[in-house]
C-alpha cells in the first residue's frame, strides 16, 4: 500500500471525525425529541430525523458535510429553545 493511501472501506482522519460528529448530533437530536410529551409529535420528529440522516448518509464532500452539520446543530438549538419555552408555560 502506497503512503497516504487507505484500504477500501477505511476512513481517513477527517472522515472519522465527521462520522463521530454526525453520530453525536443524531444522538443529541433524538435525546431532545424524547423530551417532547406528545407521543404523536415525538414519533413524527423521530421519523423526520431518521429520514434526514438516511438521505444524506452517502455524502462524501467535506464542505457539504460541514454545512449539513452546521445546519443540523442550528436545528437542534431551535428544538432546545422550543422545549425550554414549553417548560416555562
Biopython code that builds the backbone (N, CA, C, O; Angstrom):
import numpy as np
from Bio.PDB.StructureBuilder import StructureBuilder

atoms = [
    (1, "UNK", "N", (0.852, -1.172, 0.000)),
    (1, "UNK", "CA", (0.000, 0.000, 0.000)),
    (1, "UNK", "C", (0.897, 1.234, 0.000)),
    (1, "UNK", "O", (1.821, 1.345, 0.806)),
    (2, "UNK", "N", (0.616, 2.143, -0.900)),
    (2, "UNK", "CA", (1.408, 3.359, -1.010)),
    (2, "UNK", "C", (1.132, 4.282, 0.172)),
    (2, "UNK", "O", (0.051, 4.256, 0.760)),
    (3, "UNK", "N", (2.117, 5.087, 0.504)),
    (3, "UNK", "CA", (1.953, 6.044, 1.603)),
    (3, "UNK", "C", (0.834, 7.023, 1.270)),
    (3, "UNK", "O", (0.737, 7.510, 0.143)),
    (4, "UNK", "N", (-0.001, 7.304, 2.250)),
    (4, "UNK", "CA", (-1.089, 8.242, 2.040)),
    (4, "UNK", "C", (-2.350, 7.605, 1.487)),
    (4, "UNK", "O", (-3.367, 8.284, 1.348)),
    (5, "UNK", "N", (-2.310, 6.335, 1.171)),
    (5, "UNK", "CA", (-3.484, 5.634, 0.647)),
    (5, "UNK", "C", (-4.040, 4.718, 1.710)),
    (5, "UNK", "O", (-3.300, 4.077, 2.457)),
    (6, "UNK", "N", (-5.358, 4.669, 1.764)),
    (6, "UNK", "CA", (-6.020, 3.795, 2.719)),
    (6, "UNK", "C", (-6.706, 2.667, 1.979)),
    (6, "UNK", "O", (-7.133, 2.834, 0.837)),
    (7, "UNK", "N", (-6.811, 1.535, 2.617)),
    (7, "UNK", "CA", (-7.524, 0.414, 2.018)),
    (7, "UNK", "C", (-8.986, 0.796, 1.846)),
    (7, "UNK", "O", (-9.507, 1.642, 2.573)),
    (8, "UNK", "N", (-9.638, 0.169, 0.886)),
    (8, "UNK", "CA", (-11.057, 0.452, 0.644)),
    (8, "UNK", "C", (-11.851, 0.199, 1.916)),
    (8, "UNK", "O", (-11.641, -0.803, 2.600)),
    (9, "UNK", "N", (-12.765, 1.112, 2.228)),
    (9, "UNK", "CA", (-13.603, 0.946, 3.408)),
    (9, "UNK", "C", (-13.005, 1.509, 4.685)),
    (9, "UNK", "O", (-13.673, 1.518, 5.719)),
    (10, "UNK", "N", (-11.760, 1.980, 4.641)),
    (10, "UNK", "CA", (-11.111, 2.539, 5.824)),
    (10, "UNK", "C", (-11.275, 4.058, 5.789)),
    (10, "UNK", "O", (-10.990, 4.704, 4.780)),
    (11, "UNK", "N", (-11.735, 4.608, 6.896)),
    (11, "UNK", "CA", (-11.940, 6.053, 6.967)),
    (11, "UNK", "C", (-10.634, 6.779, 7.267)),
    (11, "UNK", "O", (-9.820, 6.326, 8.071)),
    (12, "UNK", "N", (-10.456, 7.911, 6.602)),
    (12, "UNK", "CA", (-9.346, 8.781, 6.931)),
    (12, "UNK", "C", (-9.687, 9.558, 8.197)),
    (12, "UNK", "O", (-10.801, 9.445, 8.709)),
    (13, "UNK", "N", (-8.762, 10.329, 8.697)),
    (13, "UNK", "CA", (-8.979, 11.068, 9.938)),
    (13, "UNK", "C", (-10.151, 12.043, 9.818)),
    (13, "UNK", "O", (-10.999, 12.099, 10.709)),
    (14, "UNK", "N", (-10.207, 12.809, 8.729)),
    (14, "UNK", "CA", (-11.300, 13.769, 8.558)),
    (14, "UNK", "C", (-12.649, 13.058, 8.486)),
    (14, "UNK", "O", (-13.621, 13.493, 9.103)),
    (15, "UNK", "N", (-12.701, 11.970, 7.735)),
    (15, "UNK", "CA", (-13.949, 11.221, 7.612)),
    (15, "UNK", "C", (-14.360, 10.626, 8.953)),
    (15, "UNK", "O", (-15.544, 10.607, 9.291)),
    (16, "UNK", "N", (-13.392, 10.145, 9.712)),
    (16, "UNK", "CA", (-13.672, 9.573, 11.027)),
    (16, "UNK", "C", (-14.249, 10.636, 11.966)),
    (16, "UNK", "O", (-15.218, 10.382, 12.682)),
    (17, "UNK", "N", (-13.649, 11.818, 11.956)),
    (17, "UNK", "CA", (-14.112, 12.907, 12.817)),
    (17, "UNK", "C", (-15.508, 13.360, 12.397)),
    (17, "UNK", "O", (-16.366, 13.592, 13.248)),
    (18, "UNK", "N", (-15.740, 13.488, 11.085)),
    (18, "UNK", "CA", (-17.080, 13.870, 10.622)),
    (18, "UNK", "C", (-18.107, 12.821, 11.021)),
    (18, "UNK", "O", (-19.211, 13.162, 11.447)),
    (19, "UNK", "N", (-17.753, 11.552, 10.884)),
    (19, "UNK", "CA", (-18.677, 10.475, 11.255)),
    (19, "UNK", "C", (-19.013, 10.564, 12.744)),
    (19, "UNK", "O", (-20.173, 10.431, 13.133)),
    (20, "UNK", "N", (-18.002, 10.788, 13.563)),
    (20, "UNK", "CA", (-18.205, 10.930, 15.009)),
    (20, "UNK", "C", (-19.135, 12.101, 15.300)),
    (20, "UNK", "O", (-20.035, 11.986, 16.131)),
    (21, "UNK", "N", (-18.926, 13.225, 14.622)),
    (21, "UNK", "CA", (-19.754, 14.409, 14.835)),
    (21, "UNK", "C", (-21.193, 14.188, 14.371)),
    (21, "UNK", "O", (-22.132, 14.648, 15.021)),
    (22, "UNK", "N", (-21.368, 13.493, 13.257)),
    (22, "UNK", "CA", (-22.709, 13.210, 12.749)),
    (22, "UNK", "C", (-23.461, 12.308, 13.723)),
    (22, "UNK", "O", (-24.620, 12.571, 14.043)),
    (23, "UNK", "N", (-22.814, 11.256, 14.191)),
    (23, "UNK", "CA", (-23.464, 10.347, 15.137)),
    (23, "UNK", "C", (-23.786, 11.051, 16.446)),
    (23, "UNK", "O", (-24.832, 10.799, 17.044)),
    (24, "UNK", "N", (-22.910, 11.919, 16.890)),
    (24, "UNK", "CA", (-23.151, 12.678, 18.108)),
    (24, "UNK", "C", (-24.355, 13.601, 17.938)),
    (24, "UNK", "O", (-25.204, 13.688, 18.825)),
    (25, "UNK", "N", (-24.429, 14.288, 16.801)),
    (25, "UNK", "CA", (-25.565, 15.162, 16.525)),
    (25, "UNK", "C", (-26.857, 14.362, 16.490)),
    (25, "UNK", "O", (-27.861, 14.796, 17.054)),
    (26, "UNK", "N", (-26.855, 13.211, 15.846)),
    (26, "UNK", "CA", (-28.041, 12.360, 15.755)),
    (26, "UNK", "C", (-28.516, 11.957, 17.154)),
    (26, "UNK", "O", (-29.709, 12.021, 17.451)),
    (27, "UNK", "N", (-27.586, 11.545, 18.001)),
    (27, "UNK", "CA", (-27.950, 11.162, 19.378)),
    (27, "UNK", "C", (-28.524, 12.346, 20.146)),
    (27, "UNK", "O", (-29.503, 12.191, 20.876)),
    (28, "UNK", "N", (-27.928, 13.530, 19.991)),
    (28, "UNK", "CA", (-28.425, 14.722, 20.681)),
    (28, "UNK", "C", (-29.830, 15.084, 20.213)),
    (28, "UNK", "O", (-30.679, 15.463, 21.019)),
    (29, "UNK", "N", (-30.073, 14.967, 18.912)),
    (29, "UNK", "CA", (-31.396, 15.273, 18.378)),
    (29, "UNK", "C", (-32.428, 14.289, 18.933)),
    (29, "UNK", "O", (-33.510, 14.699, 19.352)),
    (30, "UNK", "N", (-32.102, 13.007, 18.939)),
    (30, "UNK", "CA", (-33.042, 12.017, 19.474)),
    (30, "UNK", "C", (-33.287, 12.235, 20.964)),
    (30, "UNK", "O", (-34.410, 12.065, 21.439)),
    (31, "UNK", "N", (-32.256, 12.605, 21.695)),
    (31, "UNK", "CA", (-32.414, 12.883, 23.122)),
    (31, "UNK", "C", (-33.341, 14.074, 23.340)),
    (31, "UNK", "O", (-34.183, 14.051, 24.238)),
    (32, "UNK", "N", (-33.188, 15.112, 22.523)),
    (32, "UNK", "CA", (-34.067, 16.280, 22.634)),
    (32, "UNK", "C", (-35.500, 15.908, 22.266)),
    (32, "UNK", "O", (-36.442, 16.330, 22.936)),
    (33, "UNK", "N", (-35.667, 15.131, 21.218)),
    (33, "UNK", "CA", (-37.001, 14.717, 20.782)),
    (33, "UNK", "C", (-37.695, 13.915, 21.872)),
    (33, "UNK", "O", (-38.906, 14.038, 22.050)),
    (34, "UNK", "N", (-36.952, 13.103, 22.599)),
    (34, "UNK", "CA", (-37.542, 12.281, 23.659)),
    (34, "UNK", "C", (-38.113, 13.109, 24.801)),
    (34, "UNK", "O", (-38.858, 12.580, 25.626)),
    (35, "UNK", "N", (-37.783, 14.388, 24.868)),
    (35, "UNK", "CA", (-38.326, 15.265, 25.905)),
    (35, "UNK", "C", (-39.712, 15.789, 25.547)),
    (35, "UNK", "O", (-40.384, 16.381, 26.391)),
    (36, "UNK", "N", (-40.143, 15.581, 24.317)),
    (36, "UNK", "CA", (-41.450, 16.062, 23.872)),
    (36, "UNK", "C", (-42.536, 15.184, 24.487)),
    (36, "UNK", "O", (-42.502, 13.963, 24.340)),
    (37, "UNK", "N", (-43.497, 15.797, 25.174)),
    (37, "UNK", "CA", (-44.514, 14.999, 25.870)),
    (37, "UNK", "C", (-45.528, 14.318, 24.945)),
    (37, "UNK", "O", (-46.004, 13.228, 25.261)),
    (38, "UNK", "N", (-45.862, 14.928, 23.828)),
    (38, "UNK", "CA", (-46.863, 14.376, 22.922)),
    (38, "UNK", "C", (-46.247, 13.249, 22.093)),
    (38, "UNK", "O", (-45.306, 13.471, 21.330)),
    (39, "UNK", "N", (-46.787, 12.038, 22.251)),
    (39, "UNK", "CA", (-46.219, 10.865, 21.561)),
    (39, "UNK", "C", (-46.311, 10.983, 20.046)),
    (39, "UNK", "O", (-45.402, 10.546, 19.339)),
    (40, "UNK", "N", (-47.391, 11.566, 19.535)),
    (40, "UNK", "CA", (-47.529, 11.729, 18.087)),
    (40, "UNK", "C", (-46.465, 12.649, 17.522)),
    (40, "UNK", "O", (-45.839, 12.347, 16.506)),
    (41, "UNK", "N", (-46.267, 13.779, 18.196)),
    (41, "UNK", "CA", (-45.226, 14.726, 17.763)),
    (41, "UNK", "C", (-43.845, 14.098, 17.872)),
    (41, "UNK", "O", (-42.995, 14.266, 16.997)),
    (42, "UNK", "N", (-43.642, 13.372, 18.960)),
    (42, "UNK", "CA", (-42.344, 12.727, 19.189)),
    (42, "UNK", "C", (-42.036, 11.746, 18.059)),
    (42, "UNK", "O", (-40.926, 11.747, 17.525)),
    (43, "UNK", "N", (-43.004, 10.914, 17.693)),
    (43, "UNK", "CA", (-42.782, 9.925, 16.638)),
    (43, "UNK", "C", (-42.571, 10.597, 15.287)),
    (43, "UNK", "O", (-41.730, 10.169, 14.497)),
    (44, "UNK", "N", (-43.335, 11.647, 15.027)),
    (44, "UNK", "CA", (-43.184, 12.384, 13.767)),
    (44, "UNK", "C", (-41.766, 12.954, 13.640)),
    (44, "UNK", "O", (-41.145, 12.842, 12.584)),
    (45, "UNK", "N", (-41.261, 13.559, 14.708)),
    (45, "UNK", "CA", (-39.918, 14.147, 14.669)),
    (45, "UNK", "C", (-38.826, 13.085, 14.596)),
    (45, "UNK", "O", (-37.799, 13.292, 13.949)),
    (46, "UNK", "N", (-39.045, 11.946, 15.258)),
    (46, "UNK", "CA", (-38.061, 10.854, 15.139)),
    (46, "UNK", "C", (-37.981, 10.364, 13.698)),
    (46, "UNK", "O", (-36.891, 10.138, 13.172)),
    (47, "UNK", "N", (-39.146, 10.199, 13.059)),
    (47, "UNK", "CA", (-39.166, 9.763, 11.661)),
    (47, "UNK", "C", (-38.492, 10.788, 10.758)),
    (47, "UNK", "O", (-37.756, 10.430, 9.839)),
    (48, "UNK", "N", (-38.754, 12.084, 11.033)),
    (48, "UNK", "CA", (-38.118, 13.151, 10.252)),
    (48, "UNK", "C", (-36.598, 13.096, 10.388)),
    (48, "UNK", "O", (-35.879, 13.160, 9.392)),
    (49, "UNK", "N", (-36.116, 12.978, 11.620)),
    (49, "UNK", "CA", (-34.662, 12.945, 11.853)),
    (49, "UNK", "C", (-34.040, 11.732, 11.166)),
    (49, "UNK", "O", (-33.008, 11.848, 10.505)),
    (50, "UNK", "N", (-34.662, 10.584, 11.322)),
    (50, "UNK", "CA", (-34.145, 9.359, 10.704)),
    (50, "UNK", "C", (-34.061, 9.524, 9.188)),
    (50, "UNK", "O", (-33.063, 9.155, 8.570)),
    (51, "UNK", "N", (-35.121, 10.083, 8.593)),
    (51, "UNK", "CA", (-35.152, 10.282, 7.146)),
    (51, "UNK", "C", (-34.049, 11.236, 6.689)),
    (51, "UNK", "O", (-33.369, 10.967, 5.699)),
    (52, "UNK", "N", (-33.868, 12.347, 7.401)),
    (52, "UNK", "CA", (-32.844, 13.326, 7.029)),
    (52, "UNK", "C", (-31.448, 12.711, 7.068)),
    (52, "UNK", "O", (-30.649, 12.921, 6.155)),
    (53, "UNK", "N", (-31.155, 11.961, 8.113)),
    (53, "UNK", "CA", (-29.825, 11.374, 8.231)),
    (53, "UNK", "C", (-29.616, 10.270, 7.202)),
    (53, "UNK", "O", (-28.533, 10.163, 6.628)),
    (54, "UNK", "N", (-30.633, 9.450, 6.960)),
    (54, "UNK", "CA", (-30.506, 8.394, 5.944)),
    (54, "UNK", "C", (-30.319, 8.985, 4.553)),
    (54, "UNK", "O", (-29.532, 8.481, 3.752)),
    (55, "UNK", "N", (-31.055, 10.061, 4.276)),
    (55, "UNK", "CA", (-30.991, 10.704, 2.969)),
    (55, "UNK", "C", (-29.578, 11.196, 2.656)),
    (55, "UNK", "O", (-29.168, 11.209, 1.495)),
    (56, "UNK", "N", (-28.844, 11.596, 3.670)),
    (56, "UNK", "CA", (-27.517, 12.186, 3.458)),
    (56, "UNK", "C", (-26.368, 11.285, 3.892)),
    (56, "UNK", "O", (-25.230, 11.745, 3.984)),
    (57, "UNK", "N", (-26.640, 10.016, 4.160)),
    (57, "UNK", "CA", (-25.600, 9.150, 4.710)),
    (57, "UNK", "C", (-24.459, 8.856, 3.741)),
    (57, "UNK", "O", (-23.372, 8.469, 4.172)),
    (58, "UNK", "N", (-24.684, 9.031, 2.456)),
    (58, "UNK", "CA", (-23.633, 8.740, 1.483)),
    (58, "UNK", "C", (-22.862, 9.981, 1.039)),
    (58, "UNK", "O", (-22.067, 9.918, 0.102)),
    (59, "UNK", "N", (-23.096, 11.098, 1.705)),
    (59, "UNK", "CA", (-22.366, 12.325, 1.355)),
    (59, "UNK", "C", (-20.880, 12.132, 1.637)),
    (59, "UNK", "O", (-20.499, 11.579, 2.668)),
    (60, "UNK", "N", (-20.056, 12.590, 0.716)),
    (60, "UNK", "CA", (-18.604, 12.428, 0.883)),
    (60, "UNK", "C", (-17.849, 13.753, 0.826)),
    (60, "UNK", "O", (-16.724, 13.846, 1.315)),
    (61, "UNK", "N", (-18.455, 14.769, 0.239)),
    (61, "UNK", "CA", (-17.795, 16.063, 0.118)),
    (61, "UNK", "C", (-17.671, 16.697, 1.506)),
    (61, "UNK", "O", (-18.677, 16.904, 2.184)),
    (62, "UNK", "N", (-16.454, 17.003, 1.926)),
    (62, "UNK", "CA", (-16.186, 17.504, 3.271)),
    (62, "UNK", "C", (-16.889, 18.833, 3.559)),
    (62, "UNK", "O", (-17.389, 19.045, 4.664)),
    (63, "UNK", "N", (-16.925, 19.722, 2.570)),
    (63, "UNK", "CA", (-17.604, 21.011, 2.768)),
    (63, "UNK", "C", (-19.108, 20.811, 2.940)),
    (63, "UNK", "O", (-19.735, 21.467, 3.773)),
    (64, "UNK", "N", (-19.679, 19.914, 2.160)),
    (64, "UNK", "CA", (-21.105, 19.621, 2.274)),
    (64, "UNK", "C", (-21.423, 19.028, 3.632)),
    (64, "UNK", "O", (-22.429, 19.390, 4.244)),
    (65, "UNK", "N", (-20.591, 18.130, 4.110)),
    (65, "UNK", "CA", (-20.810, 17.510, 5.414)),
    (65, "UNK", "C", (-20.728, 18.560, 6.517)),
    (65, "UNK", "O", (-21.553, 18.566, 7.430)),
    (66, "UNK", "N", (-19.745, 19.443, 6.439)),
    (66, "UNK", "CA", (-19.631, 20.519, 7.436)),
    (66, "UNK", "C", (-20.863, 21.419, 7.413)),
    (66, "UNK", "O", (-21.364, 21.818, 8.464)),
    (67, "UNK", "N", (-21.350, 21.737, 6.213)),
    (67, "UNK", "CA", (-22.539, 22.578, 6.085)),
    (67, "UNK", "C", (-23.760, 21.870, 6.684)),
    (67, "UNK", "O", (-24.557, 22.500, 7.379)),
    (68, "UNK", "N", (-23.911, 20.589, 6.425)),
    (68, "UNK", "CA", (-25.042, 19.845, 6.972)),
    (68, "UNK", "C", (-24.943, 19.736, 8.496)),
    (68, "UNK", "O", (-25.959, 19.814, 9.187)),
    (69, "UNK", "N", (-23.745, 19.559, 9.018)),
    (69, "UNK", "CA", (-23.566, 19.529, 10.476)),
    (69, "UNK", "C", (-23.942, 20.868, 11.108)),
    (69, "UNK", "O", (-24.595, 20.910, 12.151)),
    (70, "UNK", "N", (-23.530, 21.953, 10.473)),
    (70, "UNK", "CA", (-23.878, 23.285, 10.970)),
    (70, "UNK", "C", (-25.387, 23.477, 10.961)),
    (70, "UNK", "O", (-25.965, 23.968, 11.931)),
    (71, "UNK", "N", (-26.014, 23.093, 9.874)),
    (71, "UNK", "CA", (-27.472, 23.222, 9.757)),
    (71, "UNK", "C", (-28.169, 22.352, 10.805)),
    (71, "UNK", "O", (-29.126, 22.796, 11.439)),
    (72, "UNK", "N", (-27.705, 21.136, 10.990)),
    (72, "UNK", "CA", (-28.286, 20.241, 11.988)),
    (72, "UNK", "C", (-28.136, 20.780, 13.401)),
    (72, "UNK", "O", (-29.059, 20.667, 14.208)),
    (73, "UNK", "N", (-26.990, 21.360, 13.708)),
    (73, "UNK", "CA", (-26.780, 21.938, 15.037)),
    (73, "UNK", "C", (-27.683, 23.143, 15.264)),
    (73, "UNK", "O", (-28.162, 23.355, 16.378)),
    (74, "UNK", "N", (-27.919, 23.932, 14.222)),
    (74, "UNK", "CA", (-28.850, 25.057, 14.349)),
    (74, "UNK", "C", (-30.273, 24.559, 14.598)),
    (74, "UNK", "O", (-31.001, 25.135, 15.406)),
    (75, "UNK", "N", (-30.663, 23.501, 13.914)),
    (75, "UNK", "CA", (-31.990, 22.929, 14.136)),
    (75, "UNK", "C", (-32.115, 22.373, 15.552)),
    (75, "UNK", "O", (-33.166, 22.499, 16.180)),
    (76, "UNK", "N", (-31.058, 21.767, 16.048)),
    (76, "UNK", "CA", (-31.058, 21.256, 17.417)),
    (76, "UNK", "C", (-31.204, 22.399, 18.412)),
    (76, "UNK", "O", (-31.945, 22.278, 19.388)),
    (77, "UNK", "N", (-30.510, 23.502, 18.180)),
    (77, "UNK", "CA", (-30.638, 24.671, 19.055)),
    (77, "UNK", "C", (-32.065, 25.202, 19.059)),
    (77, "UNK", "O", (-32.585, 25.574, 20.111)),
    (78, "UNK", "N", (-32.704, 25.240, 17.892)),
    (78, "UNK", "CA", (-34.090, 25.696, 17.815)),
    (78, "UNK", "C", (-35.023, 24.759, 18.578)),
    (78, "UNK", "O", (-35.929, 25.215, 19.275)),
    (79, "UNK", "N", (-34.805, 23.462, 18.449)),
    (79, "UNK", "CA", (-35.610, 22.485, 19.171)),
    (79, "UNK", "C", (-35.426, 22.648, 20.679)),
    (79, "UNK", "O", (-36.393, 22.596, 21.439)),
    (80, "UNK", "N", (-34.186, 22.844, 21.101)),
    (80, "UNK", "CA", (-33.910, 23.061, 22.529)),
    (80, "UNK", "C", (-34.608, 24.322, 23.037)),
    (80, "UNK", "O", (-35.155, 24.327, 24.140)),
    (81, "UNK", "N", (-34.591, 25.390, 22.239)),
    (81, "UNK", "CA", (-35.268, 26.639, 22.629)),
    (81, "UNK", "C", (-36.766, 26.400, 22.797)),
    (81, "UNK", "O", (-37.365, 26.843, 23.777)),
    (82, "UNK", "N", (-37.362, 25.703, 21.844)),
    (82, "UNK", "CA", (-38.800, 25.429, 21.917)),
    (82, "UNK", "C", (-39.140, 24.586, 23.142)),
    (82, "UNK", "O", (-40.158, 24.814, 23.794)),
    (83, "UNK", "N", (-38.296, 23.623, 23.448)),
    (83, "UNK", "CA", (-38.540, 22.778, 24.620)),
    (83, "UNK", "C", (-38.435, 23.583, 25.911)),
    (83, "UNK", "O", (-39.240, 23.407, 26.825)),
    (84, "UNK", "N", (-37.439, 24.470, 25.983)),
    (84, "UNK", "CA", (-37.295, 25.310, 27.183)),
    (84, "UNK", "C", (-38.489, 26.243, 27.322)),
    (84, "UNK", "O", (-38.999, 26.427, 28.427)),
    (85, "UNK", "N", (-38.945, 26.835, 26.222)),
    (85, "UNK", "CA", (-40.095, 27.728, 26.272)),
    (85, "UNK", "C", (-41.362, 26.980, 26.683)),
    (85, "UNK", "O", (-42.183, 27.518, 27.426)),
    (86, "UNK", "N", (-41.529, 25.758, 26.213)),
    (86, "UNK", "CA", (-42.726, 24.998, 26.559)),
    (86, "UNK", "C", (-42.732, 24.625, 28.039)),
    (86, "UNK", "O", (-43.800, 24.474, 28.632)),
    (87, "UNK", "N", (-41.562, 24.476, 28.635)),
    (87, "UNK", "CA", (-41.478, 24.141, 30.057)),
    (87, "UNK", "C", (-41.786, 25.363, 30.925)),
    (87, "UNK", "O", (-42.194, 25.221, 32.077)),
    (88, "UNK", "N", (-41.589, 26.566, 30.370)),
    (88, "UNK", "CA", (-41.884, 27.793, 31.127)),
    (88, "UNK", "C", (-43.379, 28.063, 31.204)),
    (88, "UNK", "O", (-43.858, 28.703, 32.141)),
    (89, "UNK", "N", (-44.100, 27.576, 30.224)),
    (89, "UNK", "CA", (-45.550, 27.832, 30.185)),
    (89, "UNK", "C", (-46.322, 26.831, 30.978)),
    (89, "UNK", "O", (-47.549, 26.909, 31.044)),
]
sb = StructureBuilder()
sb.init_structure("model")
sb.init_model(0)
sb.init_chain("A")
sb.init_seg("    ")
for serial, (resi, resn, name, xyz) in enumerate(atoms, 1):
    if name == "N":
        sb.init_residue(resn, " ", resi, " ")
    sb.init_atom(name, np.array(xyz, "f"), 0.0, 1.0, " ", f" {name:<3s}", serial, name[0])
structure = sb.get_structure()
